[in-house]
Amino acid sequence: MSPDLTQLIDRKDLTAEAAGQLIRDLISPAGDPVWKGAILGAWACKGETAEELTGAARVILSKGLPLDCDSSVLDTCGTGGDGWKTFNISTATAIVVAACGVPVVKHGNRGVSSASGSADVLTRLGINLDAGPVHQRECLERARVTFCLAPRHYPLMAAVLPIRKSIGTRTIFNAIGPLLNPARARRQLLGVGRAGWLRPIAQAAMNLGNERTVCVHGSDGLDEITLSGPSTLIIAENGALREISVTPEEFGLPTVATHEFAVDGPEASAQLIRTVFAGGNDRAASIVLANASVALWTAGATSTWVEGVDRARRALASGDVLRTLEAWAAASQG
């Protein structure tokens, strides 16, 4: 048995440097896939620390292809893997926030531990994911939103993708993913599907230089602001972590059971998002409004939750959100 695997099985934490080296081994095309799977499983059982996430993310960032743009952009990425099979709330949120005037560089992938990844639904919403850096920046200029497909910016991650899919559950790569925005977005609304990751991810984001990161986790396990009950927020800024809890009532929104947002794959997710953008399905719109409110606050565009909800609601009602989606789709075609 390898020393790294033994250490993880014994639930001993790694230094940032050791975690970085282990990530190098995992993303290498060489190596035993059984060993890699065992490492990922043992690491998940032990629980990943902020130092481990920081070291791992630094290694992957150093090997990626950055997107050259203003780092004052916002990202609304999440860990995924919460098991709820909801429509792509954070993707819809990104478009709403862009329609409110906040530039967004959305980072994401196709579904690995979820039924519909952000890339899956965006394809069905008419966004060309094959757009290169020039078109990505043009989308940002014309629609205030663009998308970075993780495998295009981090091609070395392909070596571990079959192993992640075979495991079929959350691994350290879910936790690292939101920390790898190719535009180095300094403000992030980051959905966390595992409560134990909230503080480590928030701390790691701060270690990596973020100005403000808001990690959110619903009391039902949702990796978004939930409407079924309270949500926990860890706010990382100014060198400190702050924890608060928010309820649907504080947004001025109804309580809605999370199963009502479940969809059967990316096509259904895209259809529901279009319905919301066209002014329909008030309950699905409500969870987008809640998340958009926190995203706008994270970006510094609003000062209260209710203000954020009102601003996002006006963008939906005016047709600005639908027009933003249409402008993005057109710009992405080159």
C-alpha positions as CSV (number, residue, x, y, z in Angstrom):
1,M,0.0,0.0,0.0
2,S,1.3,3.5,-0.9
3,P,2.3,5.9,1.9
4,D,-0.2,8.5,0.6
5,L,-3.1,6.0,0.7
6,T,-2.1,4.8,4.1
7,Q,-2.0,8.3,5.4
8,L,-5.5,9.1,4.1
9,I,-6.9,5.8,5.4
10,D,-5.5,6.7,8.8
11,R,-7.3,10.1,8.5
12,K,-4.1,12.1,8.7
13,D,-4.2,15.5,6.9
14,L,-1.8,16.4,4.2
15,T,0.2,19.5,3.9
16,A,-0.6,21.8,0.9
17,E,2.6,20.7,-0.8
18,A,1.8,17.0,-0.3
19,A,-1.8,17.5,-1.5
20,G,-0.5,19.3,-4.6
21,Q,1.9,16.4,-5.4
22,L,-0.9,13.9,-5.0
23,I,-3.1,15.8,-7.4
24,R,-0.2,15.8,-9.9
25,D,-0.1,12.1,-9.7
26,L,-3.9,11.8,-10.0
27,I,-4.1,13.9,-13.2
28,S,-1.1,12.3,-14.8
29,P,-2.0,10.0,-17.7
30,A,0.2,7.4,-16.2
31,G,-0.6,5.5,-13.0
32,D,-2.8,2.7,-11.8
33,P,-6.5,3.7,-12.1
34,V,-7.4,1.4,-9.2
35,W,-4.9,3.3,-7.0
36,K,-6.3,6.6,-8.1
37,G,-9.8,5.5,-7.3
38,A,-8.7,4.3,-3.9
39,I,-7.0,7.6,-3.2
40,L,-10.1,9.6,-4.1
41,G,-12.3,7.4,-2.0
42,A,-10.0,7.5,1.0
43,W,-9.6,11.3,0.7
44,A,-13.4,11.8,0.6
45,C,-13.9,9.6,3.6
46,K,-11.2,11.5,5.6
47,G,-12.5,14.9,4.5
48,E,-10.5,17.5,2.6
49,T,-9.0,20.4,4.5
50,A,-8.5,24.0,3.4
51,E,-4.8,23.4,3.1
52,E,-5.3,20.4,1.0
53,L,-7.7,22.2,-1.3
54,T,-5.4,25.2,-1.6
55,G,-2.4,23.1,-2.5
56,A,-4.4,21.0,-5.0
57,A,-6.0,24.0,-6.6
58,R,-2.7,25.8,-7.0
59,V,-1.2,22.9,-8.9
60,I,-4.2,22.6,-11.3
61,L,-4.3,26.4,-11.8
62,S,-0.7,26.4,-12.8
63,K,-1.4,23.9,-15.5
64,G,-4.5,25.5,-16.9
65,L,-5.3,27.9,-19.8
66,P,-6.4,31.2,-18.3
67,L,-9.0,33.5,-19.8
68,D,-7.6,36.9,-20.2
69,C,-10.2,39.4,-18.9
70,D,-10.9,41.7,-16.0
71,S,-10.8,39.6,-12.8
72,S,-13.6,41.7,-11.2
73,V,-16.1,39.4,-12.8
74,L,-18.3,37.1,-10.8
75,D,-18.6,33.3,-10.9
76,T,-21.6,31.2,-9.8
77,C,-20.0,27.8,-9.9
78,G,-20.8,25.0,-7.4
79,T,-19.6,21.6,-6.4
80,G,-22.6,19.7,-7.7
81,G,-23.3,16.2,-6.4
82,D,-26.1,17.1,-4.0
83,G,-28.4,14.3,-5.3
84,W,-31.5,16.5,-5.8
85,K,-31.4,16.5,-9.7
86,T,-32.8,20.0,-9.8
87,F,-32.7,22.2,-12.9
88,N,-29.5,24.2,-13.3
89,I,-30.2,26.9,-10.8
90,S,-26.7,28.4,-10.7
91,T,-26.6,28.7,-14.5
92,A,-29.9,30.4,-14.6
93,T,-28.7,32.7,-11.8
94,A,-25.6,33.6,-13.8
95,I,-27.7,34.9,-16.7
96,V,-30.1,36.8,-14.4
97,V,-27.1,38.5,-12.7
98,A,-25.6,39.4,-16.1
99,A,-28.9,41.0,-17.1
100,C,-28.7,43.1,-13.9
101,G,-25.4,44.5,-15.2
102,V,-22.9,42.3,-13.3
103,P,-20.3,40.7,-15.6
104,V,-20.2,36.9,-15.1
105,V,-17.6,34.3,-16.2
106,K,-19.4,31.0,-15.5
107,H,-17.0,28.1,-15.0
108,G,-18.4,24.6,-15.2
109,N,-18.5,21.2,-16.9
110,R,-20.7,18.5,-18.3
111,G,-22.5,16.3,-15.7
112,V,-20.1,14.1,-13.8
113,S,-21.8,13.6,-10.4
114,S,-25.1,15.3,-11.5
115,A,-27.8,14.6,-14.1
116,S,-27.3,17.9,-15.8
117,G,-24.0,19.9,-15.7
118,S,-23.9,23.6,-16.6
119,A,-22.4,22.8,-20.0
120,D,-25.2,20.3,-20.8
121,V,-28.0,22.8,-20.2
122,L,-26.2,25.7,-21.9
123,T,-25.8,23.7,-25.1
124,R,-29.6,23.2,-25.1
125,L,-30.0,26.9,-24.5
126,G,-28.2,27.7,-27.7
127,I,-24.7,28.5,-26.3
128,N,-21.8,27.4,-28.5
129,L,-19.3,25.7,-26.1
130,D,-16.7,25.4,-28.8
131,A,-16.1,29.1,-28.8
132,G,-12.4,30.0,-28.2
133,P,-11.0,32.7,-26.0
134,V,-11.7,35.5,-28.6
135,H,-15.4,34.5,-28.7
136,Q,-15.5,34.0,-24.9
137,R,-14.4,37.6,-24.4
138,E,-16.8,38.8,-27.1
139,C,-19.7,37.1,-25.3
140,L,-18.6,38.9,-22.1
141,E,-18.6,42.2,-23.9
142,R,-21.9,41.8,-25.7
143,A,-23.9,39.9,-23.2
144,R,-21.9,40.4,-19.9
145,V,-21.7,36.7,-19.5
146,T,-19.5,33.9,-20.9
147,F,-18.7,30.3,-20.1
148,C,-15.4,28.4,-19.5
149,L,-15.8,24.7,-20.1
150,A,-13.5,23.1,-17.6
151,P,-11.9,20.4,-19.9
152,R,-10.9,23.1,-22.5
153,H,-9.1,25.1,-19.8
154,Y,-7.7,22.1,-17.9
155,P,-7.2,19.3,-20.4
156,L,-5.0,17.3,-18.0
157,M,-8.1,16.7,-15.9
158,A,-9.3,14.3,-18.6
159,A,-7.0,11.6,-17.2
160,V,-9.0,11.3,-14.0
161,L,-12.5,11.8,-15.5
162,P,-13.3,8.1,-16.2
163,I,-12.3,7.3,-12.6
164,R,-14.6,10.0,-11.3
165,K,-17.4,8.8,-13.4
166,S,-16.9,5.2,-12.3
167,I,-17.0,6.3,-8.6
168,G,-20.1,8.3,-9.3
169,T,-20.0,10.4,-6.1
170,R,-18.4,13.6,-4.9
171,T,-14.6,13.7,-4.7
172,I,-12.0,16.3,-4.1
173,F,-12.4,17.4,-7.7
174,N,-15.9,18.6,-7.0
175,A,-14.5,20.7,-4.2
176,I,-11.6,22.0,-6.3
177,G,-13.6,22.7,-9.4
178,P,-15.2,26.0,-8.2
179,L,-11.7,27.3,-7.2
180,L,-10.4,27.0,-10.7
181,N,-12.2,29.8,-12.6
182,P,-10.0,30.5,-15.6
183,A,-10.7,34.2,-15.5
184,R,-9.5,34.1,-11.8
185,A,-12.8,35.6,-10.7
186,R,-12.2,37.4,-7.4
187,R,-15.8,37.2,-6.3
188,Q,-17.8,34.0,-6.2
189,L,-21.2,32.6,-5.2
190,L,-20.2,29.0,-4.6
191,G,-22.7,26.3,-4.0
192,V,-21.5,23.5,-1.8
193,G,-23.3,20.1,-1.7
194,R,-21.5,18.8,1.3
195,A,-21.8,20.7,4.6
196,G,-18.3,19.7,5.7
197,W,-16.8,21.5,2.7
198,L,-18.3,24.9,3.5
199,R,-15.4,26.3,5.6
200,P,-12.5,24.5,3.9
201,I,-13.6,25.7,0.4
202,A,-14.3,29.3,1.7
203,Q,-10.9,29.3,3.4
204,A,-9.2,27.9,0.3
205,A,-10.8,30.5,-1.9
206,M,-9.5,33.2,0.4
207,N,-6.0,31.6,0.4
208,L,-6.1,31.8,-3.4
209,G,-6.7,35.5,-3.4
210,N,-10.5,36.0,-3.7
211,E,-11.9,39.3,-2.5
212,R,-15.2,37.9,-1.5
213,T,-16.5,34.3,-1.6
214,V,-19.9,33.3,-0.4
215,C,-20.3,29.5,0.1
216,V,-23.9,28.4,0.4
217,H,-25.5,25.1,1.5
218,G,-29.1,24.4,2.0
219,S,-30.4,22.7,5.1
220,D,-31.8,20.0,2.7
221,G,-28.3,19.4,1.3
222,L,-28.9,21.5,-1.8
223,D,-25.8,23.2,-3.2
224,E,-27.7,26.4,-3.7
225,I,-29.8,28.8,-1.6
226,T,-32.8,26.6,-0.8
227,L,-36.4,27.6,-0.4
228,S,-37.3,24.5,1.7
229,G,-35.8,26.0,4.9
230,P,-32.8,27.9,6.1
231,S,-29.5,28.0,4.2
232,T,-26.0,28.4,5.7
233,L,-23.7,31.0,4.2
234,I,-20.0,31.2,4.9
235,I,-18.7,34.6,3.8
236,A,-14.9,34.8,3.2
237,E,-13.5,38.3,3.0
238,N,-10.9,40.6,4.6
239,G,-9.0,37.6,6.0
240,A,-11.9,36.1,8.0
241,L,-14.8,33.7,7.7
242,R,-18.3,34.7,8.8
243,E,-21.2,32.4,9.1
244,I,-24.9,33.4,8.8
245,S,-28.2,31.6,8.2
246,V,-30.9,32.9,5.9
247,T,-34.5,31.8,5.4
248,P,-36.9,32.2,2.4
249,E,-38.8,34.8,4.5
250,E,-35.8,37.0,4.6
251,F,-35.8,37.2,0.8
252,G,-39.6,37.9,0.8
253,L,-40.1,34.5,-1.0
254,P,-42.3,31.5,-0.3
255,T,-41.2,28.2,1.2
256,V,-41.0,25.6,-1.6
257,A,-40.1,21.9,-1.3
258,T,-36.9,21.2,-3.2
259,H,-38.3,18.2,-5.0
260,E,-40.5,20.6,-7.0
261,F,-37.4,21.7,-8.8
262,A,-36.3,18.3,-10.0
263,V,-36.0,17.7,-13.7
264,D,-35.3,14.7,-15.9
265,G,-32.0,15.8,-17.6
266,P,-30.6,18.8,-19.3
267,E,-33.4,19.2,-22.0
268,A,-36.0,19.5,-19.2
269,S,-33.7,21.9,-17.3
270,A,-33.4,24.1,-20.3
271,Q,-37.1,24.2,-20.9
272,L,-37.8,25.2,-17.3
273,I,-35.2,27.9,-17.5
274,R,-36.7,29.3,-20.6
275,T,-40.1,29.2,-18.9
276,V,-38.8,31.2,-16.0
277,F,-37.1,33.7,-18.2
278,A,-40.4,34.2,-20.1
279,G,-42.2,35.0,-16.9
280,G,-43.6,31.6,-16.0
281,N,-43.4,29.1,-13.2
282,D,-43.3,31.5,-10.2
283,R,-42.0,28.8,-7.8
284,A,-39.0,28.0,-10.0
285,A,-38.4,31.7,-10.5
286,S,-38.4,32.2,-6.8
287,I,-35.4,30.0,-6.2
288,V,-33.5,31.7,-9.0
289,L,-34.4,35.1,-7.5
290,A,-33.0,34.0,-4.1
291,N,-29.8,32.9,-5.5
292,A,-29.5,35.9,-7.8
293,S,-30.0,38.1,-4.7
294,V,-27.0,36.5,-3.0
295,A,-25.0,36.7,-6.2
296,L,-25.7,40.4,-6.6
297,W,-24.7,41.0,-3.0
298,T,-21.5,39.0,-3.5
299,A,-20.6,41.2,-6.5
300,G,-21.2,44.3,-4.4
301,A,-24.2,45.4,-6.6
302,T,-26.8,45.4,-3.8
303,S,-26.7,45.8,0.0
304,T,-29.7,43.7,1.1
305,W,-31.4,40.4,0.1
306,V,-34.7,42.0,-0.6
307,E,-33.0,44.7,-2.8
308,G,-31.4,41.9,-4.8
309,V,-34.6,40.0,-5.3
310,D,-36.4,43.1,-6.5
311,R,-33.6,43.9,-8.9
312,A,-33.5,40.4,-10.3
313,R,-37.3,40.3,-10.5
314,R,-37.4,43.6,-12.6
315,A,-34.8,42.1,-14.9
316,L,-37.0,39.1,-15.5
317,A,-40.2,41.1,-15.9
318,S,-38.6,43.6,-18.4
319,G,-37.4,40.8,-20.7
320,D,-33.8,41.8,-20.0
321,V,-32.9,38.3,-18.9
322,L,-34.3,36.6,-22.0
323,R,-32.6,39.2,-24.2
324,T,-29.3,38.5,-22.3
325,L,-29.6,34.8,-23.1
326,E,-30.3,35.6,-26.8
327,A,-27.4,38.0,-27.0
328,W,-25.1,35.4,-25.4
329,A,-26.3,32.7,-27.8
330,A,-25.7,35.0,-30.8
331,A,-22.3,36.1,-29.7
332,S,-21.1,32.6,-29.0
333,Q,-21.7,31.6,-32.6
334,G,-18.8,33.8,-33.7
